Amino acid sequence: MSWSRHARVAAICVAAVMAALTWAPVGWSSAQQVDTRSTGAVAEVAEVAAPPPGALVTAFATNQLIYCSLICPHIVDFVVDVPRAAVQAPGVYGAARAAGRSSDRALGTALATVTAPARSSMDGIIDNDLNLVLPRAQNALEVAVVEMMHVTDVARSGAGSAAVGAAFDTGRARILDALTAPIVPNPPQIAAPTTPAQQSALDAIDVGSAVLFQAPEIMMTGATESADVAATELARSGDIDRAREVGAQRFGEFLDAANGVIEQSR
């Protein structure tokens, strides 16, 4: 799984909805909006400004650039710094041996020169991905799903084309708000489901996000961090068994965290 796969998958899902929502059908008024959420019936007409054509696609594309600015520099660090450190590792080992360190401590020192930049880069990638990018992208996806389901409910209720068009434009406005919401750590869910079906859809998205993206990315962070902890311990003590023990213990902590995320989503 790539570092930003969750963002791409969420982006694909949102893109599919955006394509449907970008252009209002001919004959649907963008000036008159109807919100039927509270009762399930056509409500009193209210004035809501619908986004202009193309606004959602523009916001979506802009977000991809913003998300890349948060993650891509750390990916570049990983791609550049880790291979460079790997190439230099034999020389680090030789220098440590020349300085009087045992072969095991020298090995740990050489390994740590590789695991340290790997850990630092992965922390930057995953922290921004899990705490900033994924919650915001997932919020937009969930709002889009709820709004599209609401439009379908209005259409099935037998409401006229004006009511359906108004619900459609209101949904587009809410999706645009989600796409342009401030990027903050771990924002609250902003989708507002009003039916069991909508809530079930959001629950499925939450579980899928935890299983497919959040838990694996936590494990990726755990893998690089536990490797760095083990290498650092080996460089310090020269005790291979001890190094394996502390590395496994740290990885177990991340495994527990990943399992906790999955359980919490259910």
N, C-alpha and C positions, 0 to 999 in steps of 0.2 A: 504494500500500500504506500503510495507516494505521500509526501508530507502534506500536500494541500488537496488530497483527493476529496475530502469531505466538502471543501469549498467548491470544487468543480462539480461534484454531484449535485449539491444544493443549487449551484448556479444553473445547471442544466434543467433541474426541476422548475426553478423560478423562470427560466427563459421560456419554457413551454407555456407557462401561464401568462407570461408577459406578452408573448406573441398573440395570444387570444385577446388580451386586454388592451393592446396598444391603440387599436382603432375602433371607435364606437360604430356600430352598424348604422347605416343610413336610416333616418326616421326616428332615432332615439335622441331625445333632448338631453343636452348636457347642462341645461340651466335648471331644470326641474328635477329634484332628487327625492326619492322615496325611501325611507328606512323602515323596514318591516320586521326588525329584529325582535322587538319586545313582544309582539302579539302573533306574528306569523301571518298577519293579514296586511293588506295595503294600508299604509298609514298616511297621515297628513303630509302633503307635499311641503318640502322644505328646500330652501335655496342652498345648494352645495356646489362649489366650483369644481368641475371635472378637470383632470389634467389634460393639457393639449395633446394631440396625437404625437406619439414618439417620446413623450416625457418619461415613460417607464423604461423604455429601452435605453434612453440616454442615462438615466439614473443607474440602471443595471450595469451598463458598460463602465461608467465612472467608478462604480464600486469595485469592479475587477482590478482597476488600476490602484485604487486605495488599498485593497487587500494585498496586492503584490508588493506595494511599498512597505507593508508591515512584515511580510514573510520573506520575500525574495532576497534581501540583503543577507539574511542568516543562511539561506540556502547557498548563496555564493560563498559565504565563509566556509561552510561545510565542504563544498566541492573543491575549494582552493586550499584551505588550511590543513585538512585531514590528509590528503595525498602528499602534500609537502612534508608534513610531519612524519609520515610513513617512510618517505625517502630518506629523511634525516635520522631516523631511529637507529640504524646500525652504527652511525657515527656517535650517537648519544650513548649507546651501549659500550662502545669502545672507550669513550672518554671516562665513563663511570668505572670501568674495569681498571683503567690506567690510574684513576684516583684512589684505588684500593678497595672498591666495593666488591662484595661477593658477586658471583655470576647471577644469583637470583635477585639481589637488590639492583644490580645493573639492568637486568631484564625488566624489572618493575619500573625503573627510571625511564627506560626507552619506551616501554608501553604507555607510560603516563604522558609522554610528549604527544602521543597520538590520541589517547582517550580524552585528554583535557580539552583540546579544541573541538572534538566530536561532541562532547557533553555540552560545551558552551553554545555551539551552533544549534544543536538539537533543542536545547532549552529555549533559545530565542524563537525557533520555528514553531515549536509546539505551544509554548506559552501564548504567543500572539494568535496562533490558530485556534486554540481551545477557548481562550478567554475573550478574544475580540472578534475574530472573523466568523467562527462557527455560530456563536449565539446570534449575531446580527443577521447573517445569511439565513439561519434557521427561522428567525423571527419573520423575515420577509416571506419565506416559503410558507410558513404557517398562516400568515395573514392572507396570502394569495389563495391558499386552499380553502380557508373559511369563507372568504369573499365569493369565490366561484361557487362553492356549495350553496351559499345564501342566494346567489342569483338563480341557481337551479331550483331552489325551494320556491322562490317567488314565481318563477315561470310555471312550476307544477301546481301552484295554488290557484291558477286560472286568472291571475291578474293580467291586466292589459299590457300592451307593449310599452306604454309610458312608464308603468311601474317597473317592468323588467329593465328597461333602459336606465331608469333612475337608479335602481339597485346596482346595475352594472357600473355606472359612472361613479357612484359612491364607493363601490369596491375598488375601482381604479385609484381613487383619491386616497383610500386607506393604504393600499399597497405602496403608492408613491411615498406616503408618510413613513412606512416601514423601511423602504429602500433608502430614505434620506435621514433616518433617525441618527442621532449622535452615536459615534463609536465609543462605547464605554465598556469597562470590564464587566462581564457577566450581567448583561441587562435583563430585566424581568421580561417574561413572555408578554407580548402585546396583542396577540390574536385574541379575539373575544368570541369563543364558540357559544352558540345559544341553543343548539340541539344536540342530542346524544350522538348523532352521526358525525357532526363536526368535532365533538370532543373525542370520539373514537379515532378520527383521522389524525388529530393532534397527538393523541397517545401513541399511535403507530409511528408517527414521525419521531417522537421523543425516544422511543425504544430503538428504532432503526439508527438514529444518530448515536445513541450510546453504544450499541453493539458494533456498528460498522466503522465508526469514526472516533468517538471519545475514548473508549477503552483501548483500541489498538494504538492510539497516539500516546496515551498514558504509558503503555507498555514500551513504545519506542523510546520515550524519555527515560524510562526505567532501565532499559538495556544499556544506553550510553552512560547513564549515571552510575549504575552498578559496576560497569566495566572500569570506569574511572576510579571508583572507590577501591576496587580490587587491585588495580595497578598501583595506586598510591600506597596502599597498605603493603604491597610486595616491595615497593621501593623503600619503604620505611623499615620494615622488619626482616625482609628476606624470607619470610615464612609463607610458603605457597599455600599450605592448608588454611592458614589464617586468612590469607588474601581471598581464597575461594569462599570462606565462611562469611566474611563481611560483605562480599559482593552478592552472594546468594541472599543474605539477609536483607540487603537494600532492595534487591529485585523483588523479593517477597512483599515488601511494603507497597511497591507499585502494583503488584498483582492484586493485592487486597484492595487498593484504591480503584483499580479498573473494575473489579467485581462489584465494588460498592456503587459505582456509577451505573452499572447495568441494573443492579437490584433497585436502585432508587428510581430508575426510569419506568419500572414496571408498575 
